[in-house]
Amino acid sequence: MCPFCYLGKRKFDNKEYIDVEWKSFQLNPDLVTNSGITIQEYLSEQKGMTVEQVKQSNIYITHAGKSVGLDFRYDKVVLANTFNAQQLLKVAHTQGKQNEMEERLFEAYFSKGENVDDLTTLLQLANETGMDTEELPEILKNNRYAAEVQADITEARQLGIHSVPYFLFNRKFAVNGAQESIYFLETLRKSFADWAKDHPEIKPRQVKYTYKQA
């Protein structure tokens, strides 16, 4: 539900060289799905802003999204508690489909106006992502991955993480917020150099990195 996580993902994505594990985090675990108010009214209440200020902020985010190929449609957003979606991501991780599932959930929420708390919707998204969905209805109905989701949230608190997006590299180096791609590249280089000191036996292939400012 955080647009900056979607922006951050798009600026960070590098499927060829980087392994990414998405961790669970809920900004408002008590949110009631489809509570009858608009996303603008909800954000106004949560952030202490006027509805007009929220709309202006969303216009800025929409433009930022377009610059990296994202289509934010705040007129379609369905407010939804993400706990079921977080469990789906845990299942997707076991099938090697987590990053693809995360992308599809972002698109469903921000662009398609789909309810990401609805089990039928989540099953459809999982099918579209190529997941094995045979046991998925039972898994979600019985909250079989609830403990794993809660463990991530607890770990975030222990690490002092209070906002998202938050990218942690090798559990040592962090990028907080939807920064430009160059900051991710610099942090990756630093993190890899630190890791390589403890793994002298690894002879990584030479990779030519390029960065183009959008």
Backbone torsions as a table, in degrees:
resi	resn	phi	psi	omega
1	MET	NA	-6.1	180.0
2	CYS	-93.1	115.9	-178.4
3	PRO	-63.2	-29.5	-178.9
4	PHE	-71.8	-24.8	172.2
5	CYS	-67.2	-40.3	178.1
6	TYR	-65.2	-45.5	176.8
7	LEU	-61.9	-44.1	-179.5
8	GLY	-62.4	-40.3	178.6
9	LYS	-61.0	-45.0	-177.1
10	ARG	-65.3	-36.0	-179.6
11	LYS	-77.6	-20.1	-177.2
12	PHE	-96.7	-26.4	-171.2
13	ASP	-46.3	127.5	174.9
14	ASN	-155.3	85.1	-171.9
15	LYS	-72.4	-20.3	-173.6
16	GLU	-76.4	-33.9	-171.5
17	TYR	-120.2	-17.5	-169.4
18	ILE	-113.6	131.3	171.5
19	ASP	-94.7	126.1	-175.8
20	VAL	-119.2	133.3	171.7
21	GLU	-118.6	121.9	178.5
22	TRP	-83.9	130.3	178.7
23	LYS	-104.4	151.4	-178.7
24	SER	-78.7	144.5	176.9
25	PHE	-159.4	134.6	177.9
26	GLN	-125.4	119.5	177.7
27	LEU	-71.7	-32.1	179.2
28	ASN	-141.5	83.8	-177.6
29	PRO	-64.4	-17.0	-178.2
30	ASP	-93.3	4.8	-179.2
31	LEU	-59.6	132.2	176.8
32	VAL	-92.7	126.0	-177.2
33	THR	-63.0	136.1	175.0
34	ASN	50.7	57.0	-173.1
35	SER	-77.8	2.9	177.2
36	GLY	91.7	2.5	176.2
37	ILE	-114.6	158.3	179.9
38	THR	-79.0	164.7	177.5
39	ILE	-62.3	-33.9	178.4
40	GLN	-65.8	-42.7	179.2
41	GLU	-66.8	-39.9	179.1
42	TYR	-63.2	-48.9	-179.1
43	LEU	-65.5	-34.5	176.9
44	SER	-60.8	-43.9	179.8
45	GLU	-68.0	-41.8	-176.3
46	GLN	-72.5	-36.6	-172.6
47	LYS	-102.3	-3.2	179.9
48	GLY	68.2	33.1	179.6
49	MET	-113.7	160.3	173.2
50	THR	-75.2	159.9	178.3
51	VAL	-60.1	-37.3	179.8
52	GLU	-65.4	-39.4	176.6
53	GLN	-63.8	-40.1	177.7
54	VAL	-62.8	-43.8	-180.0
55	LYS	-60.8	-41.2	178.7
56	GLN	-64.7	-40.4	177.2
57	SER	-62.7	-40.9	179.7
58	ASN	-67.5	-32.0	175.3
59	ILE	-64.0	-42.3	177.9
60	TYR	-61.4	-45.6	-179.6
61	ILE	-63.9	-39.4	179.2
62	THR	-61.1	-43.3	178.3
63	HIS	-65.8	-40.9	178.3
64	ALA	-62.4	-38.1	178.1
65	GLY	-64.6	-42.8	-179.3
66	LYS	-60.3	-32.5	-178.1
67	SER	-67.4	-19.1	178.3
68	VAL	-120.1	18.2	173.1
69	GLY	85.2	20.5	179.9
70	LEU	-105.3	146.3	-178.3
71	ASP	-115.8	91.6	177.4
72	PHE	-81.3	124.6	178.8
73	ARG	-122.9	83.1	-177.5
74	TYR	-67.6	-17.8	177.2
75	ASP	-72.7	-14.6	-177.7
76	LYS	-105.3	-14.6	-169.7
77	VAL	-57.8	132.0	173.9
78	VAL	-104.7	114.6	178.8
79	LEU	-59.5	130.5	-175.5
80	ALA	-150.4	140.2	170.4
81	ASN	-71.0	135.7	-171.3
82	THR	-97.0	8.2	-173.6
83	PHE	-61.4	-42.3	177.3
84	ASN	-64.7	-40.3	178.2
85	ALA	-63.9	-36.9	177.8
86	GLN	-64.1	-39.1	177.2
87	GLN	-65.8	-39.2	177.4
88	LEU	-59.5	-40.4	179.2
89	LEU	-64.1	-33.6	176.7
90	LYS	-66.1	-41.3	176.8
91	VAL	-64.1	-43.7	180.0
92	ALA	-59.9	-35.3	179.5
93	HIS	-62.4	-39.1	-179.9
94	THR	-67.3	-19.0	-178.5
95	GLN	-106.3	8.1	-179.5
96	GLY	69.1	26.1	-175.9
97	LYS	-122.0	16.6	-170.8
98	GLN	-65.7	-45.5	-177.7
99	ASN	-63.7	-41.0	177.7
100	GLU	-65.1	-38.6	179.9
101	MET	-68.3	-38.6	177.4
102	GLU	-60.5	-45.0	178.7
103	GLU	-60.0	-43.1	-178.1
104	ARG	-67.6	-36.3	177.7
105	LEU	-67.0	-41.9	176.5
106	PHE	-58.9	-47.4	-179.5
107	GLU	-62.2	-42.6	-179.6
108	ALA	-60.3	-43.7	-175.9
109	TYR	-76.2	-49.6	-171.0
110	PHE	-87.8	-25.1	-174.4
111	SER	-114.5	-33.8	-172.5
112	LYS	-99.9	-11.8	-179.2
113	GLY	68.0	34.6	-179.2
114	GLU	-97.6	151.1	-178.6
115	ASN	-85.0	105.2	-175.0
116	VAL	-83.3	10.3	172.4
117	ASP	-104.2	-11.0	-177.1
118	ASP	-80.6	127.2	-175.0
119	LEU	-64.9	-36.9	178.2
120	THR	-64.2	-42.6	178.1
121	THR	-62.5	-44.9	-179.4
122	LEU	-63.4	-38.2	177.6
123	LEU	-63.9	-41.3	178.6
124	GLN	-63.9	-43.6	179.4
125	LEU	-63.0	-40.0	179.2
126	ALA	-64.1	-40.9	176.7
127	ASN	-62.3	-42.8	-179.7
128	GLU	-64.7	-27.6	-178.6
129	THR	-86.4	-5.9	177.7
130	GLY	86.5	21.3	178.6
131	MET	-79.3	156.6	169.2
132	ASP	-79.7	113.9	-171.7
133	THR	-109.0	11.6	-174.7
134	GLU	-56.9	-44.2	-177.2
135	GLU	-99.0	-1.2	-172.8
136	LEU	-60.7	-44.2	179.5
137	PRO	-56.3	-44.1	179.8
138	GLU	-66.9	-39.3	179.9
139	ILE	-59.9	-46.5	-176.8
140	LEU	-73.3	-40.3	-179.8
141	LYS	-63.7	-33.1	-176.8
142	ASN	-100.7	8.0	176.6
143	ASN	51.2	46.4	-174.9
144	ARG	-70.5	-15.9	178.0
145	TYR	-111.8	16.9	-179.5
146	ALA	-61.2	-40.8	-178.5
147	ALA	-63.9	-39.5	179.3
148	GLU	-65.7	-40.7	177.7
149	VAL	-62.2	-47.9	-179.1
150	GLN	-64.5	-34.0	178.6
151	ALA	-63.0	-39.5	177.0
152	ASP	-63.0	-44.4	-178.9
153	ILE	-62.8	-41.3	177.5
154	THR	-64.7	-42.4	179.3
155	GLU	-62.1	-39.7	178.8
156	ALA	-60.0	-43.3	177.9
157	ARG	-61.8	-42.0	-179.5
158	GLN	-64.8	-30.4	178.1
159	LEU	-85.4	-1.3	179.6
160	GLY	78.1	23.3	179.5
161	ILE	-89.2	120.6	-177.7
162	HIS	-121.1	-5.6	-179.5
163	SER	-145.9	161.8	179.3
164	VAL	-132.1	156.5	3.1
165	PRO	-75.9	151.6	178.9
166	TYR	-141.1	117.2	-176.7
167	PHE	-107.3	123.4	-178.9
168	LEU	-116.0	122.4	-176.5
169	PHE	-104.4	119.4	177.1
170	ASN	54.0	27.0	177.6
171	ARG	60.0	21.6	-179.1
172	LYS	-129.8	-38.7	-173.4
173	PHE	-115.9	138.3	-173.6
174	ALA	-128.8	149.8	167.9
175	VAL	-123.9	121.1	-176.7
176	ASN	-106.9	120.3	179.1
177	GLY	100.6	170.7	-178.9
178	ALA	-85.1	72.0	-177.0
179	GLN	-74.9	169.0	176.5
180	GLU	-70.4	158.0	-174.1
181	SER	-58.0	-32.0	-178.0
182	ILE	-61.0	-33.6	179.3
183	TYR	-70.1	-36.2	175.5
184	PHE	-64.7	-42.6	-179.3
185	LEU	-62.3	-44.7	179.8
186	GLU	-62.8	-41.0	-179.5
187	THR	-69.5	-37.6	176.7
188	LEU	-61.8	-43.6	178.9
189	ARG	-61.4	-45.5	-180.0
190	LYS	-63.5	-44.3	-178.7
191	SER	-64.7	-42.7	-179.2
192	PHE	-66.8	-40.2	178.9
193	ALA	-61.5	-39.7	178.8
194	ASP	-66.7	-43.3	179.2
195	TRP	-64.0	-39.9	-175.7
196	ALA	-65.0	-27.2	178.4
197	LYS	-60.4	-33.8	-178.8
198	ASP	-91.9	-2.0	-179.4
199	HIS	-133.3	63.9	-177.8
200	PRO	-65.1	-17.8	-179.5
201	GLU	-74.6	-17.4	-179.2
202	ILE	-81.5	128.0	177.6
203	LYS	-114.3	85.6	-176.0
204	PRO	-67.6	146.1	175.7
205	ARG	-68.5	152.3	179.5
206	GLN	-75.6	129.7	-180.0
207	VAL	-122.7	128.6	177.7
208	LYS	-90.6	114.5	-179.9
209	TYR	-93.3	137.8	174.6
210	THR	-128.5	149.9	178.4
211	TYR	-138.5	129.8	179.4
212	LYS	-121.6	123.2	178.2
213	GLN	-68.8	127.0	179.8
214	ALA	-71.7	NA	NA
